[in-house]
Amino acid sequence: MKIVAAAAACLLLGLCPEAWCLDAAQLRSLSSAGLVHQVRVQQCTDKELDALLPELQRRFPVFDDRVKALAQMYLGAPYVSDPLTNEAADWFPYRDTNCTMYILYIEAFAGSRCTAEAREHMRLLHYRGGRVGFTGRYHFTEDRITDPANTYFAEATEKYVRDPQSLRRIALELNRKKDGSLLFGDRLGRWTKKVAFSYVPRAGFTPQMLAPFPRVLGIAFVKKANWDQGLIVGHEGLLIDGDLYHSSVRRGVIVEKNYLKDGFPVSQWEGIILFQLIPKKPAENTGICR
C-alpha cells in the first residue's frame, strides 16, 4: 500500500520523471516492489513493453499478482473520454485509458509475453468475433461479460453473495431506449440484446452481504438513470484485494482506494454487478512473440 500511495502521489503532484519505462537490463536490476513503483505502462513504447511483459510473467507467475502489478503500474494515467477516436489506425491505444479500457488493457497484458500478443488478446476480448471496428466492438459491459463467445470475462454476482434474496433484478434490451428508438441510432445497425442481471443494491449494503471472493474481480456499477436509455452499467473497475482500482472521471486519473465499506453506501450508484477476469496463458512457440 505504501508503494502504491507513493507512486500515486508522485504522479498526481507532477513530481515524477516524464517517462517511466525501462529496458530489460534495468528491469532485471529492480526488486519486484521497485518495478511496480517505477514503471508506468502508459509511458512505455511497444519495444519497452516487449521487455516488461515477460519480466512480469517471470516475477508474478500467479495471474492475480500480475493483474495487481499491472493495475498499480497504471496508477496516475490520465482519464480519456474516448480513447478510440482513431480506432481504424489504432484500436489498442494502451496509453489512453477510461474505465473500460483500463480493465481491457490489464486483461490483455496479463496473458501476454509481448505487445503483439497483447494486441491479439485485445482484438478477441473487445471485438465480437475479432472483427475490429465500431460495429464489431463490445459497446456494453453487460454484453461483454455475458456473451459465451467472449472467453475473457464472466458475470459472477450470485456466486459472491451470502444471501441470494438480498439481490435485486433488472432486465432490459440493450441499445433499446424506452421510446423504442436505438441508443446508437443506426451506427450498430439494428443490433439489440435482451439481458437480465442480478445486482447487489446500494440501499442497506454492508460488506458482510458479500461472500468471500477472489483477490481479483471486476465490478460494474448499476446506474438507474441509464435504464430508459437501454443500458444498465454506468462505470466499471477492478476489486483487487478488496480495494477499488478505476479510471476516475472526477479525479481525471486512475486511482486506488478502499471503497466497499465507506464509498459504495454513499455513492450515486443503484448497485454493483461482479464479474470474473478469466486468465489466459501466454502462447508458447507460436511465433507471435519474436
Contacts in CASP RR format, 6 or more apart in sequence:
PFRMAT RR
TARGET T0000
AUTHOR 0000-0000-0000
METHOD contacts of the structure
MODEL  1
MKIVAAAAACLLLGLCPEAWCLDAAQLRSLSSAGLVHQVRVQQCTDKELD
ALLPELQRRFPVFDDRVKALAQMYLGAPYVSDPLTNEAADWFPYRDTNCT
MYILYIEAFAGSRCTAEAREHMRLLHYRGGRVGFTGRYHFTEDRITDPAN
TYFAEATEKYVRDPQSLRRIALELNRKKDGSLLFGDRLGRWTKKVAFSYV
PRAGFTPQMLAPFPRVLGIAFVKKANWDQGLIVGHEGLLIDGDLYHSSVR
RGVIVEKNYLKDGFPVSQWEGIILFQLIPKKPAENTGICR
3 33 0 8 1.000
3 34 0 8 1.000
3 36 0 8 1.000
3 37 0 8 1.000
3 72 0 8 1.000
4 72 0 8 1.000
4 75 0 8 1.000
4 256 0 8 1.000
6 37 0 8 1.000
7 16 0 8 1.000
7 36 0 8 1.000
7 37 0 8 1.000
7 72 0 8 1.000
7 75 0 8 1.000
7 76 0 8 1.000
8 75 0 8 1.000
8 76 0 8 1.000
8 255 0 8 1.000
8 256 0 8 1.000
10 16 0 8 1.000
11 40 0 8 1.000
11 75 0 8 1.000
11 76 0 8 1.000
11 253 0 8 1.000
12 76 0 8 1.000
12 253 0 8 1.000
16 40 0 8 1.000
18 43 0 8 1.000
19 43 0 8 1.000
20 38 0 8 1.000
20 39 0 8 1.000
20 40 0 8 1.000
20 43 0 8 1.000
21 39 0 8 1.000
21 40 0 8 1.000
21 41 0 8 1.000
21 43 0 8 1.000
21 44 0 8 1.000
21 45 0 8 1.000
21 48 0 8 1.000
21 49 0 8 1.000
21 52 0 8 1.000
22 30 0 8 1.000
22 38 0 8 1.000
22 39 0 8 1.000
22 48 0 8 1.000
22 51 0 8 1.000
22 52 0 8 1.000
23 48 0 8 1.000
23 51 0 8 1.000
24 51 0 8 1.000
24 55 0 8 1.000
27 35 0 8 1.000
27 39 0 8 1.000
27 51 0 8 1.000
27 52 0 8 1.000
27 55 0 8 1.000
28 55 0 8 1.000
30 38 0 8 1.000
32 59 0 8 1.000
32 60 0 8 1.000
32 69 0 8 1.000
35 55 0 8 1.000
35 59 0 8 1.000
35 69 0 8 1.000
36 69 0 8 1.000
36 72 0 8 1.000
36 73 0 8 1.000
39 52 0 8 1.000
39 73 0 8 1.000
40 73 0 8 1.000
40 74 0 8 1.000
40 75 0 8 1.000
40 76 0 8 1.000
40 77 0 8 1.000
41 49 0 8 1.000
41 52 0 8 1.000
41 70 0 8 1.000
41 73 0 8 1.000
41 74 0 8 1.000
41 77 0 8 1.000
41 94 0 8 1.000
41 105 0 8 1.000
41 109 0 8 1.000
42 74 0 8 1.000
42 77 0 8 1.000
42 78 0 8 1.000
42 94 0 8 1.000
42 95 0 8 1.000
42 96 0 8 1.000
42 97 0 8 1.000
43 95 0 8 1.000
44 52 0 8 1.000
46 115 0 8 1.000
49 94 0 8 1.000
49 109 0 8 1.000
49 114 0 8 1.000
49 115 0 8 1.000
49 118 0 8 1.000
50 114 0 8 1.000
50 115 0 8 1.000
50 289 0 8 1.000
53 109 0 8 1.000
53 112 0 8 1.000
53 113 0 8 1.000
53 114 0 8 1.000
53 115 0 8 1.000
53 117 0 8 1.000
53 118 0 8 1.000
54 113 0 8 1.000
54 114 0 8 1.000
54 289 0 8 1.000
56 66 0 8 1.000
56 69 0 8 1.000
56 70 0 8 1.000
56 109 0 8 1.000
56 110 0 8 1.000
57 66 0 8 1.000
57 111 0 8 1.000
57 113 0 8 1.000
57 282 0 8 1.000
59 69 0 8 1.000
60 66 0 8 1.000
60 68 0 8 1.000
60 69 0 8 1.000
63 110 0 8 1.000
63 111 0 8 1.000
63 216 0 8 1.000
63 279 0 8 1.000
64 214 0 8 1.000
64 215 0 8 1.000
64 216 0 8 1.000
64 240 0 8 1.000
66 110 0 8 1.000
66 111 0 8 1.000
67 106 0 8 1.000
67 107 0 8 1.000
67 110 0 8 1.000
67 216 0 8 1.000
67 238 0 8 1.000
67 240 0 8 1.000
67 277 0 8 1.000
68 215 0 8 1.000
68 216 0 8 1.000
68 240 0 8 1.000
68 241 0 8 1.000
70 105 0 8 1.000
70 106 0 8 1.000
70 109 0 8 1.000
70 110 0 8 1.000
71 106 0 8 1.000
71 238 0 8 1.000
71 240 0 8 1.000
71 245 0 8 1.000
71 256 0 8 1.000
72 245 0 8 1.000
72 256 0 8 1.000
74 97 0 8 1.000
74 102 0 8 1.000
74 105 0 8 1.000
74 106 0 8 1.000
74 254 0 8 1.000
75 245 0 8 1.000
75 253 0 8 1.000
75 254 0 8 1.000
75 255 0 8 1.000
75 256 0 8 1.000
76 253 0 8 1.000
76 254 0 8 1.000
76 255 0 8 1.000
77 95 0 8 1.000
77 97 0 8 1.000
77 102 0 8 1.000
77 247 0 8 1.000
77 253 0 8 1.000
77 254 0 8 1.000
78 96 0 8 1.000
78 97 0 8 1.000
78 252 0 8 1.000
78 253 0 8 1.000
79 97 0 8 1.000
79 98 0 8 1.000
79 247 0 8 1.000
79 248 0 8 1.000
79 249 0 8 1.000
79 251 0 8 1.000
79 252 0 8 1.000
79 253 0 8 1.000
79 254 0 8 1.000
80 96 0 8 1.000
80 97 0 8 1.000
80 98 0 8 1.000
81 98 0 8 1.000
82 98 0 8 1.000
83 93 0 8 1.000
83 96 0 8 1.000
83 97 0 8 1.000
83 98 0 8 1.000
83 101 0 8 1.000
84 91 0 8 1.000
84 93 0 8 1.000
84 101 0 8 1.000
84 137 0 8 1.000
86 93 0 8 1.000
87 132 0 8 1.000
87 133 0 8 1.000
87 134 0 8 1.000
87 137 0 8 1.000
88 133 0 8 1.000
91 122 0 8 1.000
91 123 0 8 1.000
91 126 0 8 1.000
91 127 0 8 1.000
91 132 0 8 1.000
91 133 0 8 1.000
92 108 0 8 1.000
92 118 0 8 1.000
92 119 0 8 1.000
92 122 0 8 1.000
92 123 0 8 1.000
93 101 0 8 1.000
94 105 0 8 1.000
94 109 0 8 1.000
94 118 0 8 1.000
97 105 0 8 1.000
97 247 0 8 1.000
97 254 0 8 1.000
98 247 0 8 1.000
99 235 0 8 1.000
99 236 0 8 1.000
99 237 0 8 1.000
99 246 0 8 1.000
99 247 0 8 1.000
99 249 0 8 1.000
100 141 0 8 1.000
100 236 0 8 1.000
101 247 0 8 1.000
102 237 0 8 1.000
102 238 0 8 1.000
102 245 0 8 1.000
102 246 0 8 1.000
102 247 0 8 1.000
102 254 0 8 1.000
103 218 0 8 1.000
103 236 0 8 1.000
103 237 0 8 1.000
103 238 0 8 1.000
103 277 0 8 1.000
104 122 0 8 1.000
104 125 0 8 1.000
104 126 0 8 1.000
105 118 0 8 1.000
105 122 0 8 1.000
106 238 0 8 1.000
106 277 0 8 1.000
107 121 0 8 1.000
107 125 0 8 1.000
107 152 0 8 1.000
107 153 0 8 1.000
107 277 0 8 1.000
107 280 0 8 1.000
108 118 0 8 1.000
108 119 0 8 1.000
108 121 0 8 1.000
108 122 0 8 1.000
108 125 0 8 1.000
109 118 0 8 1.000
110 277 0 8 1.000
110 279 0 8 1.000
110 280 0 8 1.000
111 117 0 8 1.000
111 118 0 8 1.000
111 121 0 8 1.000
111 279 0 8 1.000
111 280 0 8 1.000
111 281 0 8 1.000
111 282 0 8 1.000
112 118 0 8 1.000
112 121 0 8 1.000
112 282 0 8 1.000
112 289 0 8 1.000
113 282 0 8 1.000
113 283 0 8 1.000
113 289 0 8 1.000
114 288 0 8 1.000
114 289 0 8 1.000
114 290 0 8 1.000
116 288 0 8 1.000
116 289 0 8 1.000
117 282 0 8 1.000
117 283 0 8 1.000
117 288 0 8 1.000
117 289 0 8 1.000
120 288 0 8 1.000
121 152 0 8 1.000
121 280 0 8 1.000
123 130 0 8 1.000
123 132 0 8 1.000
124 130 0 8 1.000
124 150 0 8 1.000
124 151 0 8 1.000
124 152 0 8 1.000
125 144 0 8 1.000
125 150 0 8 1.000
125 152 0 8 1.000
125 153 0 8 1.000
126 137 0 8 1.000
126 138 0 8 1.000
126 144 0 8 1.000
127 133 0 8 1.000
127 136 0 8 1.000
127 137 0 8 1.000
127 138 0 8 1.000
128 136 0 8 1.000
128 137 0 8 1.000
128 138 0 8 1.000
128 147 0 8 1.000
128 149 0 8 1.000
128 150 0 8 1.000
129 136 0 8 1.000
129 149 0 8 1.000
130 136 0 8 1.000
134 187 0 8 1.000
134 188 0 8 1.000
135 187 0 8 1.000
135 188 0 8 1.000
135 189 0 8 1.000
135 191 0 8 1.000
138 144 0 8 1.000
138 147 0 8 1.000
138 150 0 8 1.000
139 175 0 8 1.000
139 184 0 8 1.000
139 188 0 8 1.000
140 174 0 8 1.000
140 175 0 8 1.000
140 193 0 8 1.000
140 231 0 8 1.000
140 233 0 8 1.000
141 220 0 8 1.000
141 233 0 8 1.000
141 236 0 8 1.000
142 174 0 8 1.000
142 193 0 8 1.000
142 195 0 8 1.000
142 197 0 8 1.000
142 220 0 8 1.000
142 231 0 8 1.000
142 232 0 8 1.000
142 233 0 8 1.000
143 174 0 8 1.000
143 193 0 8 1.000
143 195 0 8 1.000
144 150 0 8 1.000
144 153 0 8 1.000
145 153 0 8 1.000
145 154 0 8 1.000
145 155 0 8 1.000
145 220 0 8 1.000
145 273 0 8 1.000
145 275 0 8 1.000
146 155 0 8 1.000
146 195 0 8 1.000
151 278 0 8 1.000
152 277 0 8 1.000
152 278 0 8 1.000
152 280 0 8 1.000
153 275 0 8 1.000
153 276 0 8 1.000
153 277 0 8 1.000
153 278 0 8 1.000
154 275 0 8 1.000
154 276 0 8 1.000
154 278 0 8 1.000
155 197 0 8 1.000
155 273 0 8 1.000
155 274 0 8 1.000
155 275 0 8 1.000
156 217 0 8 1.000
156 274 0 8 1.000
156 275 0 8 1.000
156 276 0 8 1.000
157 167 0 8 1.000
157 197 0 8 1.000
157 198 0 8 1.000
157 199 0 8 1.000
157 200 0 8 1.000
157 272 0 8 1.000
157 273 0 8 1.000
157 274 0 8 1.000
157 275 0 8 1.000
158 164 0 8 1.000
158 167 0 8 1.000
158 198 0 8 1.000
159 211 0 8 1.000
159 213 0 8 1.000
159 274 0 8 1.000
160 210 0 8 1.000
160 211 0 8 1.000
160 212 0 8 1.000
160 213 0 8 1.000
160 217 0 8 1.000
160 274 0 8 1.000
161 167 0 8 1.000
161 200 0 8 1.000
161 209 0 8 1.000
161 210 0 8 1.000
161 211 0 8 1.000
162 208 0 8 1.000
162 209 0 8 1.000
162 210 0 8 1.000
162 211 0 8 1.000
163 209 0 8 1.000
164 198 0 8 1.000
166 200 0 8 1.000
166 201 0 8 1.000
166 209 0 8 1.000
167 198 0 8 1.000
167 199 0 8 1.000
167 200 0 8 1.000
167 201 0 8 1.000
168 198 0 8 1.000
168 199 0 8 1.000
168 201 0 8 1.000
168 271 0 8 1.000
169 196 0 8 1.000
169 197 0 8 1.000
169 198 0 8 1.000
169 199 0 8 1.000
170 196 0 8 1.000
170 197 0 8 1.000
170 199 0 8 1.000
170 222 0 8 1.000
170 227 0 8 1.000
170 232 0 8 1.000
171 194 0 8 1.000
171 195 0 8 1.000
171 196 0 8 1.000
171 197 0 8 1.000
172 194 0 8 1.000
172 195 0 8 1.000
172 227 0 8 1.000
172 230 0 8 1.000
172 231 0 8 1.000
172 232 0 8 1.000
173 192 0 8 1.000
173 193 0 8 1.000
173 194 0 8 1.000
173 195 0 8 1.000
173 230 0 8 1.000
174 192 0 8 1.000
174 193 0 8 1.000
174 194 0 8 1.000
174 195 0 8 1.000
174 230 0 8 1.000
174 231 0 8 1.000
175 182 0 8 1.000
175 183 0 8 1.000
175 184 0 8 1.000
175 188 0 8 1.000
175 191 0 8 1.000
175 192 0 8 1.000
175 193 0 8 1.000
175 230 0 8 1.000
175 231 0 8 1.000
176 182 0 8 1.000
176 183 0 8 1.000
176 192 0 8 1.000
176 230 0 8 1.000
177 183 0 8 1.000
177 228 0 8 1.000
177 229 0 8 1.000
177 230 0 8 1.000
178 227 0 8 1.000
178 228 0 8 1.000
178 229 0 8 1.000
178 230 0 8 1.000
182 188 0 8 1.000
182 189 0 8 1.000
182 190 0 8 1.000
182 192 0 8 1.000
183 229 0 8 1.000
183 230 0 8 1.000
183 231 0 8 1.000
184 191 0 8 1.000
195 232 0 8 1.000
197 222 0 8 1.000
197 232 0 8 1.000
197 273 0 8 1.000
198 273 0 8 1.000
199 222 0 8 1.000
199 270 0 8 1.000
199 271 0 8 1.000
199 272 0 8 1.000
199 273 0 8 1.000
200 209 0 8 1.000
200 210 0 8 1.000
200 271 0 8 1.000
200 272 0 8 1.000
200 273 0 8 1.000
200 274 0 8 1.000
201 270 0 8 1.000
201 271 0 8 1.000
202 264 0 8 1.000
202 265 0 8 1.000
202 267 0 8 1.000
202 269 0 8 1.000
202 270 0 8 1.000
202 271 0 8 1.000
202 272 0 8 1.000
204 265 0 8 1.000
205 264 0 8 1.000
205 265 0 8 1.000
205 271 0 8 1.000
206 265 0 8 1.000
207 260 0 8 1.000
207 261 0 8 1.000
210 260 0 8 1.000
213 239 0 8 1.000
213 274 0 8 1.000
214 276 0 8 1.000
215 240 0 8 1.000
215 241 0 8 1.000
216 238 0 8 1.000
216 239 0 8 1.000
216 240 0 8 1.000
216 277 0 8 1.000
217 238 0 8 1.000
217 239 0 8 1.000
217 274 0 8 1.000
217 275 0 8 1.000
217 276 0 8 1.000
217 277 0 8 1.000
218 236 0 8 1.000
218 237 0 8 1.000
218 238 0 8 1.000
218 239 0 8 1.000
218 274 0 8 1.000
218 275 0 8 1.000
218 276 0 8 1.000
218 277 0 8 1.000
219 236 0 8 1.000
219 237 0 8 1.000
219 238 0 8 1.000
219 239 0 8 1.000
219 244 0 8 1.000
219 272 0 8 1.000
219 273 0 8 1.000
219 274 0 8 1.000
219 275 0 8 1.000
220 233 0 8 1.000
220 234 0 8 1.000
220 235 0 8 1.000
220 236 0 8 1.000
220 237 0 8 1.000
220 272 0 8 1.000
220 273 0 8 1.000
220 274 0 8 1.000
220 275 0 8 1.000
221 233 0 8 1.000
221 234 0 8 1.000
221 235 0 8 1.000
221 236 0 8 1.000
221 267 0 8 1.000
221 269 0 8 1.000
221 271 0 8 1.000
221 272 0 8 1.000
221 273 0 8 1.000
222 232 0 8 1.000
222 233 0 8 1.000
222 234 0 8 1.000
222 269 0 8 1.000
222 270 0 8 1.000
222 271 0 8 1.000
222 272 0 8 1.000
222 273 0 8 1.000
223 232 0 8 1.000
223 233 0 8 1.000
223 234 0 8 1.000
223 235 0 8 1.000
223 268 0 8 1.000
223 269 0 8 1.000
223 270 0 8 1.000
224 270 0 8 1.000
226 232 0 8 1.000
226 233 0 8 1.000
226 234 0 8 1.000
232 273 0 8 1.000
233 273 0 8 1.000
234 269 0 8 1.000
235 246 0 8 1.000
235 249 0 8 1.000
235 269 0 8 1.000
236 246 0 8 1.000
237 244 0 8 1.000
237 245 0 8 1.000
237 246 0 8 1.000
237 247 0 8 1.000
238 244 0 8 1.000
238 245 0 8 1.000
238 246 0 8 1.000
238 277 0 8 1.000
239 245 0 8 1.000
239 259 0 8 1.000
239 260 0 8 1.000
239 274 0 8 1.000
242 258 0 8 1.000
242 259 0 8 1.000
242 260 0 8 1.000
243 256 0 8 1.000
243 257 0 8 1.000
243 258 0 8 1.000
243 259 0 8 1.000
244 256 0 8 1.000
244 257 0 8 1.000
244 258 0 8 1.000
244 259 0 8 1.000
244 260 0 8 1.000
245 254 0 8 1.000
245 255 0 8 1.000
245 256 0 8 1.000
246 254 0 8 1.000
246 255 0 8 1.000
247 253 0 8 1.000
247 254 0 8 1.000
248 254 0 8 1.000
248 255 0 8 1.000
264 271 0 8 1.000
264 272 0 8 1.000
282 289 0 8 1.000
283 289 0 8 1.000
END
